Amino acid sequence: PMAKSLVRALLEWRKRFPEDCGEYYVVGSTTDPNAFMRPDRLTKEFALFAEMHGFDCTAHDLRHTFATKLLSRGVDVVTVAYLLGDDPQTVFTNYAAYDFDAIEASRKVISALA
């Protein structure tokens, strides 16, 4: 899912520059912020961007953070898998982490059962 403002901007871009859209759907790059970029270049371009701006993270770090934050906020594994283009088992194996607040909350629920 994307913010509605981003969807509007992308649709406007497509109207203004239909010849540039084709199969490309990532806008901007470190060399030309108005250019369309093939998705397979995203990792390399992000690495250059991060280096230029002093970030110590990769595109995969962003993906991992996105997935773990969704899971920690209660989004189900199947939905997260769909958003990432993965299968649920892969998401569970790679992105599910212990949520210590949730563990503590479950202790309280378990204690109340006794």
C-alpha positions as CSV (number, residue, x, y, z in Angstrom):
1,P,0.0,0.0,0.0
2,M,1.1,3.5,-0.7
3,A,0.0,6.9,0.7
4,K,-2.8,8.4,-1.4
5,S,-0.6,11.4,-2.1
6,L,2.1,9.2,-3.6
7,V,-0.5,7.4,-5.8
8,R,-1.8,10.7,-7.1
9,A,1.8,11.9,-7.8
10,L,2.6,8.7,-9.7
11,L,-0.6,8.9,-11.7
12,E,0.1,12.5,-12.6
13,W,3.7,11.5,-13.6
14,R,2.3,8.8,-15.9
15,K,-0.1,11.3,-17.5
16,R,2.8,13.8,-18.1
17,F,5.4,11.3,-19.3
18,P,3.6,8.2,-20.6
19,E,6.5,7.4,-23.0
20,D,8.8,7.1,-20.0
21,C,6.7,4.7,-17.9
22,G,6.8,1.4,-19.7
23,E,7.7,-1.4,-17.3
24,Y,9.6,0.9,-15.0
25,Y,7.9,1.9,-11.7
26,V,10.5,3.2,-9.4
27,V,11.0,6.9,-9.8
28,G,14.2,8.7,-9.2
29,S,17.9,7.8,-8.9
30,T,21.1,9.3,-7.6
31,T,22.0,10.4,-11.1
32,D,18.6,11.7,-12.3
33,P,15.8,12.3,-9.8
34,N,13.3,12.5,-12.6
35,A,14.2,9.2,-14.3
36,F,12.4,5.9,-14.1
37,M,14.6,3.1,-12.7
38,R,14.3,-0.6,-13.2
39,P,13.4,-2.3,-9.9
40,D,16.5,-4.5,-10.0
41,R,18.6,-1.3,-9.7
42,L,17.0,-0.2,-6.5
43,T,19.4,-2.0,-4.2
44,K,22.4,-0.5,-6.0
45,E,20.9,3.0,-6.2
46,F,19.9,2.9,-2.5
47,A,23.4,1.9,-1.5
48,L,24.8,4.9,-3.4
49,F,22.2,7.2,-1.8
50,A,23.0,5.8,1.6
51,E,26.7,6.3,1.1
52,M,26.2,9.9,-0.2
53,H,24.1,10.8,2.9
54,G,25.9,8.9,5.5
55,F,23.3,6.2,6.2
56,D,24.4,2.9,7.6
57,C,21.7,0.7,6.2
58,T,20.8,-1.2,3.1
59,A,17.5,-1.6,1.1
60,H,17.1,-5.0,2.8
61,D,17.4,-3.3,6.2
62,L,14.5,-1.1,5.3
63,R,12.5,-4.2,4.1
64,H,13.3,-6.0,7.3
65,T,12.3,-3.0,9.4
66,F,9.1,-2.6,7.4
67,A,8.2,-6.3,7.9
68,T,9.1,-6.5,11.6
69,K,7.2,-3.3,12.4
70,L,4.1,-4.5,10.7
71,L,4.3,-7.8,12.5
72,S,4.9,-6.2,15.9
73,R,1.8,-4.0,15.4
74,G,-0.4,-7.0,14.8
75,V,-0.5,-7.3,11.0
76,D,-0.9,-11.0,10.3
77,V,1.9,-13.0,8.6
78,V,-0.1,-13.7,5.5
79,T,-0.7,-10.0,4.9
80,V,2.9,-9.1,5.5
81,A,4.0,-11.9,3.1
82,Y,1.7,-10.6,0.4
83,L,3.0,-7.0,0.8
84,L,6.6,-8.3,0.6
85,G,5.9,-10.7,-2.3
86,D,7.0,-13.6,-0.1
87,D,5.3,-16.7,1.3
88,P,4.2,-16.7,4.9
89,Q,6.8,-19.3,6.0
90,T,9.6,-17.1,4.6
91,V,8.2,-14.1,6.4
92,F,7.8,-16.0,9.7
93,T,11.3,-17.5,9.5
94,N,13.1,-14.2,8.5
95,Y,11.1,-11.4,10.0
96,A,9.3,-12.6,13.1
97,A,11.1,-11.6,16.2
98,Y,10.3,-11.8,19.9
99,D,8.2,-8.9,21.0
100,F,9.1,-8.7,24.7
101,D,6.1,-6.4,25.5
102,A,3.8,-9.0,23.9
103,I,5.5,-11.8,25.9
104,E,4.9,-9.8,29.1
105,A,1.3,-9.1,28.2
106,S,0.8,-12.9,27.5
107,R,2.2,-13.7,30.9
108,K,-0.5,-11.5,32.5
109,V,-3.2,-13.2,30.5
110,I,-1.9,-16.7,31.4
111,S,-1.7,-15.7,35.1
112,A,-5.3,-14.5,35.0
113,L,-6.3,-17.9,33.7
114,A,-5.1,-19.7,36.8
